[in-house]
Amino acid sequence: MMRFIRSAWVIARRDFSATVLSKTFIFFLLAPLFPLLFGGVFSSISARVAAQNQRPVVAVIGSRADFQKLNAARGQLADTLGDDHLLRLIGYSPEPNLAAQQQRPQSSAVGRSGEMPGRRGRARSRRRPRISG
């Protein structure tokens, strides 16, 4: 009887280790984690993209020299705090028709950060900008 139990134990141990330690069984156990892993990766990527696209933009109307000084100060802050935490600056040269210039940020896009644009593009923001100063 004891020999029968030992042989049954050897067979059970061999079958258990062959089943549980196989690659297929391990992948079967890990399969529910793959959708969670992909969801986490893609959600973190989309959160970063959303955060980058939602940075506020400030249009600065002034001389090129004044804008360069202001942008240099912003650059020093960006080195300290990180560029993700600061707003983007766009410079415009003053024009004689102030009313037309105040309407331009509502109807045209702003260029890259640190740019003094003379060109216009399509509006990227749906919110109305605040005109101050």
Steps between C-alpha positions, in 0.01 A plus 500: 500500500781741585665433165172581324479839680862585417453417134178704492684791664781481241248501215301787653814707561627442144163582341459809718846636417454419130169689492566795729856571393424490128519820296141467388367489854710799607375703200146392588544644848666820375255563213262723704792731580577584135190718438566683826861557401408633155227719648743651749763571236259661254322704767829643626599592144167668432518688832839642406377606157192664652712686753732629227212622285330688784777742582372858492635742241567868564527743209743782578459822303822698515831563332721213397762597761243504781364163390849350488567619857170359620562171318852479646355539851246229418787280380679542833182401683461202267850384590411516868138383506477297183337601174182300572400735782525826307280663242603564141587852388426635154613846401329746268637832382278799580281621214331836448151343497466381860146362462604275210803379692290414806271286282787311333573254787135391483514423130853369444716234652816575678830351395760314697619615840743789486398606152425852383258408222407701201311206353161364599341157518175334601371550855583216737314614810123521534517729799507876456832648612507776758629832377674695774754773539 
